Amino acid sequence: MQPGLRIGVFFGIPLYIHPSWFYIFVILTWVYGLRYVSLHRDSGFLGLLAGLLMVIGLFSSVLIHELGHSLVARSFGIKVSSITLFLFGGVAAIEQEPKTPGQTFQIAIAGPTVSVLIAGVLILMNRFNSHSIIGNVGDTLGGINLTLGLFNLIPGLPLDGGQMLKAIVWKLTGDRFKGVYWAATMGLLLGWFAIIFGLWTALLGESQGFWMALLGWFVVQNAGTTKRFAHIQQALVAIKAGDAMGREFRVLDANLTLRQFADDYVISESPSPIYLYRDWE
C-alpha cells in the first residue's frame, strides 16, 4: 500500500504526499512568512501569504524535479508507479531498473537539470522585480532550486549524483553491482560526515546543524538499504534453480492412513524432510 495521501495525477503518474510533508509545510510557511513580514513591515498578512506561496512554489519545484526523472524514464519504456513528496523532498518510484548505464545516467541527470533551469528562469525574472515581496519570493525559490540541483549532483546514493556515479562505474566495469556498491559506499561516507559535522555545529549553537545531521541520517539509511539489497540481488543472480531444489524426498501411497504414515515415516529413525504422494488408483 502506498503511504500518504493521494492528491492527483500528473502526466498519468499518481502523486502522493507523505505525512512528514505536512509538518515541514507548516514550519516553512511560518518561517518564511515571518521573514517576509520583517522585510516588508507594511505588508502585514500579505507577508504570511507570501510565505505560503513560497512553500507551495518550493514543493512544486520538487514535483517538477521528480517529473524530470519520471518523464525521461518513461521515454525508455520504464513505468513510473508514483511520485511521493516527503520531508526531505520527493521520490519517483520506477518499476524496473534501467537496462543500460546510459539510461541510468540520463534519468538521474534529468532532475538536477530541470532544477537548474527553473533557478535560471526565476533569477532572470527577479531582475525586473527584485524589491517587491513577490520578487523576494522569486529570489528565494531561485536560490533553493539552484541549491536543489547542485546538491543532488553530490556523488553518493540516494542522491541523483549517486545514480550518475553508479552509471559511470557500471559503464567502465561492465558490472551494475559494482556501480551500486561504489555509489552506496560514497553515500554512507557522505552521510556519516553530515551527521558528525551537523551534530558538532549544533553543539556550537548552529540550529542548521541539526537539520544537516538529520539529512545525513536519511542518506545513511537509504544508502545502507540500497547496498544490502544489491548484495541480495547479486546472490540471487548467482543461484540456479537446481541449487535451491531439495533432493531428499520420499514417495508415499496417497491411501495411507495418518496413523500408518506417522508410524512408518515420521517416527522412523531417519525421516525425510519432504514427502510426495502418489495415487495408485
N, C-alpha and C positions, 0 to 999 in steps of 0.2 A: 504494500500500500504506500502511495506517495505521501510523505509527510508534508503538512502545511495546507494552506487554503488555496484552492484553485481560483484564479481571478480572471482568466480569459485565455484566449488562443491567439498567438501571433505567427503569421505565416504557416498556419497549420500545426504549430508547436504549442502544447499546453504550458501555461505559465502558473507557477505556484509560488506562494510566499511562506517561508518557514516561520514558525512562531518567534524565533530570535530576531527576525527583521522588525517586528513591531516595537521592540524595546529600543533599538538603535534609531528607529524612525522618530520616536517621541523625543529621545535625548538630543539628537542632532537638530530637530526642529526648534527645540527650546534654546540650545546653544547658539545656533546661527541667528535665530530671531533676536535674542538679546544683543548679539554682535551688531546687527543692522540697526537696532534701536539706538545703540550707543554711537554709531557712526552718523546717524541721521536723527537727532533728538526731536525734530519736529514731525517725524514720521508716525510716532505712536504705534497704533495697532498695525499699520502697514508694515512695520519692521518685522513683526511676528509672522505676518502673511508672507513676507519675503523669505523668512526662514523656512516656512513650509514649502514655498516654491522652489527654494534651493535644494531641499532634501528630495522633493519629487523629481527634480532635474537630475540629482545625483543617481537615484535608483533607476531612472530612465536611461542614464548613461551606462549603468551596469548592464541593464537589459539589452541595450544595443550592442555592447561589447560581446555578450553571450550570443546574440543573434549573429554576429560576425562569424563566430566559431561554427554555429549551427548551420548557417546557410552554405558555408564552404563545405562542411561535412556532407550535407545533402546533395551538393553538386557532384560528390564522389559516390553517390548511391547509398550513403550511410544514413540510417533512420535516426532521427533525434526524438527521443521519447518525451522529454520535458526540459524546461528551464526553471530553476528554483533560485529565488532571491533569499539570502540569509544574512546573518550578522556581518560576515566578512566580505560580502559581495554577491556573487552568483555562480551557478554551475550549470552547464548544459550536459544532460545525460544522453550519451550516444549508445546505441545498442550493440555496436561491434567495434573492434579495433580497426583503424585504418590499415589497408593492406600493404602500403609501401612507406618508406621513410619520407618520401616527397609529400605524400598525402598528409602524414602526421605533421610535418613542418608547416605546410600551408594552412591547415586547420588551426594550429597553435598560434601562428603569427597574425591571423586574421583579427583576433580580438584586440591586441595592442595597437594594430594599425588603425582600426576604427576609432579607438580612444584618442590616439594622437590626432587624427583628422578632426574629431569633434573639438578637441582642445584648440586646434588651429583656427577653426571657424569661429569659436566663441571669443578667442583673443582678438581676432581681427574685427569682429563686430563690436567688441568692447571699446575699441579705439575711438569710436564715434559717440560713445555713451558712457564714458568711464566715471563720471561724477554723480550719476543718479543711483538710486537704490537698486534699480534693475541692472545698471552697469556693474554694481558690486556683486550682485548675484551671478552675472555672466562671467565676471573675472574669477570668482571663487570656483565656479563649475569648470572653467577653462583650466585652471591650475590643478583641480582634482583629476580631470580627465588626462592631463599630461602626466601627472604622478601615477595614475592607474595604468596608463600604457607603458611607461618606463619601468615601473615596479614589477609588472608582470613579465618583463624580459629577463629578470633575475634567473640564472640557470639552475633551478632546483625545483623538483616536484613538490607540491602540486601546481606550481605557477606555470604560466604558458612558456616561460623561458626553459623550464624543466622539460616540457614536452619537446621543445626545439632541440635541446641538448640530447634528449633520447633519440630523436630522429637523426641527428648528426652522427652519434656513436653507432646507431643501427646501420647507417649508410656506410660508415668506414669499416665496420667489423662484419657486417652481414648478419648480425645476431641481435634480434629485437630485445632479448632478455638482458644482454649487456647494456643496451641503451637504457633500459628501465633501472638497472642496478646503479649505473653511474648517476643518472638524474635523481633517483631517490636518495642516494648517499649524499649528494650535494644538498638536497632539500633538508636532510637530517642535520647536516653540519650548519647550514644557514639558520635553521630553526632553533637549534640549541644556542647558537651565537645570539640570536634575537632574544631568547629567554634570559640568558645570563646578562647581556648588556641592558635589556629592558628593566630587569629587577634591580640592577646596580644603579641605573639612573633614577628609578622610582625611589630607592632608598635615599638618594641625594635630593629628593624633593621634586623631581620632574614627573608630573602626572602622566605625561605621554609614555613614560617608561612602562607603566602597567599595561597599556594597550599594545606596546611592542612585544612585551612578554607573552600576552595572550595570543597575539598573532603568531609568534614563534611556536607556541604550544600547538596551535592549529596546524601549522606546517609540519611539525614533528609527527603529529598523529597521522596525518594523511600520507606523508612520505613513508612512514613505517608500515602503514597498512598496504600501500602500493608495493613495497618491497617484499612483504610476506606473501602477498597474493601472486606476485611474479614467481616466487620460489615454488608455490603450489602449482602454478601453470606449467612451469618448466619440468617439474617432476611428473606431472600427468602426461606431458608430451612424450616423455621417455618410456612410459609404461605401455606395454602392449596388452591386448585383451587376454592373451594366453597367460600373462603374468598374474592377472587378477583372478583367474579361474581356479576353483578347487578341483583337486584330482582324487581326493579321498571321499568315496561315497559308497553306499550300499543300495542295491535294488531290492525292494520289498514287494511281496504279494499284496495287492490292494485289498484282498479279502481277509487279511489277518485281523484278529480282534486286537483291541488296545492291550488286553492282558497278555496275549501272545507276543505282541510287539515289545512290551516292557520286559518280559521275561527273557526273550531271545536276543534282544538287541540293546536296550537301554541299560539293563543291569549286567550285561556281559563285561568281560574283563577289558575289552578294547572297543568301546562304542565308536561308531563313525560320526563325524561332525555333520554330515549331510546324508539325508535319506531320500531316495526317489522311489516312487511306487509304479508298479505296472499291473494293469488289469488284465488278467489272463483269460477272461471270458470273451 
